[in-house]
Amino acid sequence: MRVCTAACAAAILAGCSSHAPKFAPPGHTSAARFKATMRPYCVRGKTYRPTYVKVGDTMTGIASWYGPGFHGGMTSNGEKYDMYAHTAAHKTWPMDTMVKVENLRNGRSTIVRINDRGPFVAGRIIDCSFAAGKDLGLDKTGTAPVRLTVLGFAGKIYHPTAAQKKAHAPVPSVRLSDFAVQVGAFRRYEGAQNYKRRYERLVCGAQHVIIRKFIVGGAPLYRVWVTGFGSADEARDFIRTNRVAGGFLIRPGK
């Protein structure tokens, strides 16, 4: 059973770090609280680090649910917990991330919005509200193996347009940093894909490799960026450590 009560929410807001990352505009969560909930935090002596995620990311593990004992209490993003709403607690994914939860035992699924932290029980990856848990059949079994899939952010599900699909537009993601490294630029999308795969073998933690399309000189230019650096020094260290020829620091949000 989840243990992230109002006291835990306060601990999360306090965080374990004074270095506040940049963040995408929130949906239901206030900007200040969203920023606070993206800091590393400690529960029972263990540090949890909210992570960079993008549409399509998945995770598998055990799901549980929480209900009457928490109804009306404060969640980690400052909302009152409503057991009849389709929400959930996750230890590291950003607040207001929209997530599809699939029960791998019975094939049932539901969609939830992350608005809390938890569950702080070994092996469990998500704590669903009563309503969401009932959709999955957790009200009868208590727990079940599930697959989580990121569908969108700020409380909205991402539905790519036909033009975005045709252009292979990058899927939305939540930036935890305003610093990135450009590692290559290509006129052909295939070249950018090859570079993306190459650098995906080098990144870890909050870093992700993305391709951004620009029109330069009347023709497409595909730039490959490694994103998710917490500071300019961290980004420059990546360039130096991995000997990125021609790599340079950029500010994607600027």
Number of C-alpha atoms within 10 A of each C-alpha: 15 19 15 23 18 16 12 19 20 17 17 24 20 16 21 15 11 10 11 16 17 17 17 18 15 20 15 16 20 14 14 11 16 24 22 21 28 24 23 21 24 16 14 6 7 8 12 17 18 21 20 21 23 20 20 14 12 15 13 17 14 19 26 26 25 25 19 13 8 19 16 13 15 20 24 30 27 18 15 15 24 19 22 15 14 19 25 33 28 22 21 22 23 29 29 24 28 27 27 18 27 22 22 16 11 12 10 13 18 17 21 23 28 28 27 30 29 23 24 20 14 7 12 22 24 29 28 34 27 24 22 25 32 17 19 27 19 20 17 9 11 14 19 20 18 26 19 22 19 22 23 24 26 19 20 13 17 14 11 14 10 9 9 12 12 9 11 14 14 15 16 15 19 22 25 25 23 20 25 27 24 23 21 20 19 16 16 11 17 11 15 24 16 11 20 21 12 12 18 14 9 13 15 9 11 17 22 22 22 22 23 14 19 14 10 10 7 7 9 14 19 23 22 24 28 25 25 27 24 19 15 17 12 14 22 18 13 19 19 12 8 11 10 16 10 9 18 15 17 17 13 14 11 6
